Amino acid sequence: MPSPQPTQVQRVRSTPALGQDSRAPSRTRRPGHAPRPVVADVLGGLAGLGFGLTMALVLINETSGSLASPGGWYTVAGRLTGFLGSYLMLIMVFLIARIPWLERAVGQDQLVRWHRRIGGWPIVLIALHIVFVTLGYSKVDGVSWVKQMNTFIFHYPDILASLVGFALLVMVGVTSYRTVRRRQAYETWWVVHLYTYLALALAFAHQVVTGYAFLHHPLAKSFWIALWALGAISIAAFRFALPLLRNLRYQLRVVSVDEEVPGVFSIVLSGNRLSSLAVSGGQFFQWRFLTKGLWWQAHPYSLSALPNPPFVRITIKDLGDHSGSVAHLRPGTRVFAEGPYGTFTHHQRVTNRVVLIGAGVGITPLRAILEDLPSNVHTTVVTRGSAENDLIHREEIAALVAQRGGVLHELVGSRQRVKLDSASIRRLVPQISSSDVYICGPAAFTDHMANTVARLGVARERLHSEVFAF
Ligand SMILES: Cc1cc2nc3c(=O)[nH]c(=O)nc-3n(C[C@H](O)[C@H](O)[C@H](O)COP(=O)(O)OP(=O)(O)OC[C@H]3O[C@@H](n4cnc5c(N)ncnc54)[C@H](O)[C@@H]3O)c2cc1C
């Protein structure tokens, strides 16, 4: 029997390398970039323009004669659905390409939500493309649709490959459907999702070689190839090259793993040149610990303190395979981090009065936001736990609140005994309706608090929340 792996777990209340007085402007820390909403507007406008151009590409090739010919309407509908389906796939690629300016303007959670919302449409449109084009061509040739499909598969270039690509897309779509996805491990879903790249590659030749809209329009063909090349370059640059370069630069390694409260571990990492890392409190990275069982999976965890070069810290609650394994990380373990991502930062704030409301491990990004708030911001912090042990980073938060002359409310006790409802929030934070409110905690807590403070008059643009699941 192999002996159990030794652990470096110690019980400590705070990490000395971090959580120091941060109100004085740091000369060794680079502040996070402020988001530029105009980027999202411009890219949104370009996406709309591209949609219009794609429709135009198909329609300018059609004449009243082509529509009146046998199966004409089917064929045009088939071409249109094919191009629009393909265009929406491209938009989905851009949404998850982790383009830094877009990430900063919109936030990864919102981009993933849009990606998911669009998700079913390309599959439906491409399925319609297959049906309509087969029906249209079968009418021209006066054959059954089965015979026509047979001709497509065995006598047309690249159609078999694109059908295989479509089958892969359907598989990805089915496994991403909410009820199916909930039944799988996140990693299974992720590995299946990687087949999308293969599906797109298989379908590309079919679009360019047989795409009717390109037959006599080399310029249109070049435009389409350029669009897809841009998508591929964005993925290569922002999902692979940039993170690789950053990690070669920062060379992160685990320094220590400390148990904050039972089942919650802080991991302190050190790296080179971290003073050049622009990150805001509240942002997260995708973390990949380069050990035997963990190197292949990246999980999102927020910084639980601002970097204090050469150190950074994350705090993780044991909720499953990955989060449960971090307790066994050894000092010296190499770490690959991708980010920073997320818009849950003080940049979202529109007033100088901030209320931070947190529960469970959701307290940790609030701890980093608290450290990042400008000193002129009046701050109230409300932390919630069933027992004192649930108040993670309790002493650090108390010290940071005291330093800035803020107000801290720690609510400890069962939900029945210590209620966090409209009446108690109004009593604890009388000026909540004129404040920016940041909420982070378990999904049910976050939803409940968001509804509660909205009822108390907190306007939508002043209500900021982070859910620890995409
Ligand atoms: C933006 C963000 C910031 C987060 N910050 C923290 C933090 O600071 N501290 C902390 O303890 N937890 C944080 N989490 C939650 C943490 O990522 C999950 O608890 C962890 O990934 C669970 O993985 P697991 O293998 O341990 O558990 P599993 O049993 O595999 O998963 C538990 C839950 O986490 C979700 N999940 C699993 N893997 C991922 C992934 N790679 N990406 C997104 N969701 C996933 C699953 O859908 C499931 O709902 C954050 C999550 C997000 C989205």
The ligand as an ORCA input file, in Angstrom:
! r2SCAN-3c Opt
* xyz 0 1
  C     -15.947     33.410    -11.690
  C     -15.782     32.326    -10.636
  C     -14.992     32.572     -9.535
  C     -14.850     31.594     -8.550
  N     -14.076     31.856     -7.459
  C     -13.968     30.936     -6.488
  C     -13.175     31.183     -5.323
  O     -12.548     32.235     -5.173
  N     -13.112     30.220     -4.381
  C     -13.796     29.026     -4.514
  O     -13.707     28.185     -3.619
  N     -14.554     28.769     -5.597
  C     -14.651     29.679     -6.587
  N     -15.398     29.403     -7.695
  C     -16.081     28.107     -7.787
  C     -15.090     27.043     -8.226
  O     -14.625     27.325     -9.529
  C     -15.770     25.683     -8.238
  O     -16.202     25.403     -6.930
  C     -14.796     24.619     -8.640
  O     -14.398     24.807     -9.980
  C     -15.486     23.287     -8.461
  O     -14.744     22.261     -9.096
  P     -14.662     20.826     -8.425
  O     -13.995     19.885     -9.379
  O     -14.049     20.942     -7.084
  O     -16.177     20.443     -8.178
  P     -17.254     19.877     -9.179
  O     -18.056     18.909     -8.402
  O     -16.642     19.454    -10.477
  O     -18.114     21.182     -9.478
  C     -18.886     21.843     -8.505
  C     -19.560     23.020     -9.201
  O     -18.603     23.920     -9.816
  C     -18.852     24.062    -11.238
  N     -17.561     23.979    -11.936
  C     -16.700     22.943    -11.893
  N     -15.622     23.198    -12.632
  C     -15.814     24.435    -13.169
  C     -15.057     25.251    -14.052
  N     -13.860     24.864    -14.517
  N     -15.577     26.445    -14.421
  C     -16.765     26.855    -13.966
  N     -17.532     26.138    -13.113
  C     -17.061     24.938    -12.732
  C     -19.715     22.871    -11.625
  O     -20.589     23.212    -12.688
  C     -20.487     22.595    -10.355
  O     -21.630     23.394    -10.285
  C     -15.521     30.352     -8.689
  C     -16.291     30.106     -9.818
  C     -16.424     31.076    -10.786
  C     -17.258     30.792    -12.002
*
